[in-house]
């Protein structure tokens, strides 16, 4: 299965319940389709570089988070459709990092020679 990284900007709400639900739904979708979620990282709440419009609302700040995962191309398509329809998502993009995790991780190098 290919290895992907998704960067998502979610609409900022006063409570983080909305963000937690979005991350849970996204990760559960990948796992229900046979994928593997490797990491979830929150970058925090940041000002957007410019005003962004999504789902009939204008946004100036957003909650940034990333998810690294293995999934089939069909799962990626259904995940992309899910993210486009969700009103909590301002922007979302997915990058293919490689065919396997081993393509991304470099082997350990020897730092001390004897």
C-alpha positions as CSV (number, residue, x, y, z in Angstrom):
1,X,0.0,0.0,0.0
2,X,1.3,3.5,-0.8
3,X,2.4,5.8,2.0
4,X,0.7,9.2,2.2
5,X,0.8,12.4,4.3
6,X,-2.3,14.5,4.6
7,X,-2.2,18.1,5.8
8,X,-5.6,19.5,6.9
9,X,-6.7,23.0,7.9
10,X,-9.8,22.7,10.0
11,X,-12.2,25.6,10.8
12,X,-11.4,26.9,14.3
13,X,-14.2,26.6,16.9
14,X,-14.1,27.7,20.5
15,X,-14.0,24.1,21.7
16,X,-11.8,21.4,20.3
17,X,-14.5,18.8,20.3
18,X,-15.1,19.6,16.6
19,X,-11.5,19.0,15.7
20,X,-11.3,15.8,17.8
21,X,-14.4,14.5,16.0
22,X,-12.9,15.3,12.5
23,X,-9.6,13.6,13.3
24,X,-11.4,10.6,14.7
25,X,-13.7,10.3,11.7
26,X,-10.7,10.6,9.3
27,X,-8.5,8.1,11.0
28,X,-11.4,5.6,11.5
29,X,-12.2,5.9,7.8
30,X,-8.7,4.9,6.8
31,X,-8.6,2.0,9.3
32,X,-12.1,0.7,8.4
33,X,-10.9,0.5,4.7
34,X,-7.8,-1.7,5.7
35,X,-5.3,1.2,5.9
36,X,-2.9,1.9,8.7
37,X,-2.6,5.3,10.5
38,X,1.1,5.9,11.3
39,X,1.1,9.3,13.0
40,X,-1.2,12.1,13.9
41,X,0.3,15.5,14.6
42,X,-1.3,18.8,15.6
43,X,0.4,22.0,14.5
44,X,-2.0,24.1,16.6
45,X,-4.2,27.0,15.8
46,X,-2.6,29.5,13.3
47,X,-3.6,32.5,11.3
48,X,-4.2,31.6,7.7
49,X,-2.0,33.3,5.1
50,X,-5.1,34.9,3.6
51,X,-8.8,34.8,4.1
52,X,-10.2,31.4,2.9
53,X,-13.7,30.6,2.0
54,X,-15.2,27.2,2.5
55,X,-18.7,25.9,2.7
56,X,-20.2,29.4,2.7
57,X,-18.0,30.7,5.5
58,X,-15.0,33.0,5.6
59,X,-12.0,31.9,7.7
60,X,-9.0,33.8,9.0
61,X,-7.6,31.3,11.5
62,X,-7.6,27.5,11.4
63,X,-6.4,24.4,13.2
64,X,-3.6,22.7,11.3
65,X,-3.0,18.9,11.6
66,X,-1.2,16.1,9.7
67,X,-1.8,12.4,9.4
68,X,0.7,9.9,7.9
69,X,-1.0,6.7,6.7
70,X,-0.8,3.7,4.4
71,X,-3.9,3.1,2.3
72,X,-5.0,1.9,-1.1
73,X,-5.8,4.4,-3.9
74,X,-9.5,3.6,-3.6
75,X,-9.4,4.5,0.1
76,X,-7.6,7.7,-0.7
77,X,-10.3,8.7,-3.2
78,X,-13.1,8.0,-0.7
79,X,-11.1,9.9,2.0
80,X,-10.7,12.9,-0.3
81,X,-14.5,12.9,-1.1
82,X,-15.2,12.7,2.7
83,X,-12.9,15.7,3.4
84,X,-14.4,17.8,0.6
85,X,-18.0,17.3,2.0
86,X,-17.1,17.9,5.6
87,X,-18.0,21.5,6.6
88,X,-15.3,21.6,9.3
89,X,-12.5,21.3,6.6
90,X,-11.2,24.6,5.2
91,X,-8.4,23.0,3.1
92,X,-7.0,19.5,2.8
93,X,-4.2,18.1,0.6
94,X,-2.6,14.7,0.4
95,X,0.9,13.9,-0.8
96,X,2.1,10.4,-1.8
97,X,5.5,9.9,-0.1
98,X,6.3,6.5,-1.5
99,X,5.1,3.0,-2.2
100,X,6.2,1.8,1.3
101,X,7.4,3.2,4.5
102,X,10.8,1.7,3.8
103,X,11.1,4.1,0.8
104,X,10.9,7.0,3.2
105,X,13.0,5.9,6.2
106,X,16.7,6.0,5.6
107,X,18.7,3.1,7.1
108,X,20.7,3.9,10.1
109,X,24.2,5.1,9.4
110,X,27.2,4.3,11.4
111,X,28.3,7.4,13.3
112,X,31.2,5.8,15.2
113,X,33.8,3.7,13.5
114,X,36.1,1.5,15.5
